[in-house]
Amino acid sequence: MAKIITIVILLAIAAGAIFLMTWDIPAPEKQVSKTLNDDRFPG
């Protein structure tokens, strides 16, 4: 039984990796701009 569970987990990880490698992730359409205070940086 443990062997079957291990095989299923490995197949799920492999399927997820293949999905992420082949998925055409769309570029962000909204521009993000954030102003940081000078107080946060040493110097």
N, C-alpha and C positions, 0 to 999 in steps of 0.2 A: 504494500500500500504506500509506503514512504517513497518507493522508487517512482510510482506513478505521479505522486504529488510533486516530486522534484522535477520530473520531465515536464509537467504542466507549467510549473513556475518558470523553468528555463525557456519554454516555448513562448510564454507570455512576455518575458523580458526581450527575447529575440524579435518578436512581433512588434513590440513597442519601439525598439531601436530601429527597425526597418521603417516603421511609420514615420518616426522623427527624421530619418535621413532622407526620405522621399517627399515629405510634406513641404509644399511651397508656401512658406509662411509669408503672409502679406506684410508689406512695409507699413510702418505707422503713418497714418494720414494726418494726425494732429501734432503740431509742433509743441514741444515742451520747453518752457523757459523758466528758470528759477534763479532768483538773486540770492546770493549768499552774503551774509554780513562779514565784514573784515574781522569782527571780534572772535570769530570761530577759528581763525588761523593764528598760530604763534608768530611773533616777530615784531 
